[in-house]
Amino acid sequence: MFGVVPGTLFLKLGSPWIIKALLGVFIIGLGIEMATRGRAKPHRPNALARTLISFASGFMAGLFGINLLFLAYMERIAENRQQFRTNVCFVFLIENIFRTITYLYNGMFSVFTLQITAISVPAAIIGLAIGGRIDRRIDEKRAKKAVIIVFIIGGISILVKALLFRT
């Protein structure tokens, strides 16, 4: 959670196209890492490394509104899709409450962002319903491959748009 505050400040002060380009590169890198790694054997992580990754994860959450490092970590350690979803939903709930308070404190919400939110919520609910139906019909390996492919394509799209339009 400590990384959310500096990430939010960087979001407020940084150049939008550079932030988007960083997000694109980061998503592509995580997608490639997820596609090329095998299931890690359980090990005891280094406390310093865990602290740095936790801070970076919070920074990314504050900056991009999504916690990609957390998702990659949960995807790696979850035993099945249900465990992954349960953990992600709980952490996202807590994290989003904290981030909303941080954004409010920093004046990050405007009438425009609230209008976009009002439009986006119904679309997100429809997407969740459709995704849930598709998910029930696809086996876990195929679903994981599809998610990784969409992840990488999304990262490429964000990066290209940021570099071409610089907005």
Secondary structure as UniProt FT lines:
FT   TURN            2..3
FT   HELIX           4..13
FT   HELIX           16..36
FT   HELIX           47..64
FT   HELIX           68..77
FT   HELIX           81..105
FT   TURN            106..107
FT   HELIX           111..137
FT   HELIX           140..165
//
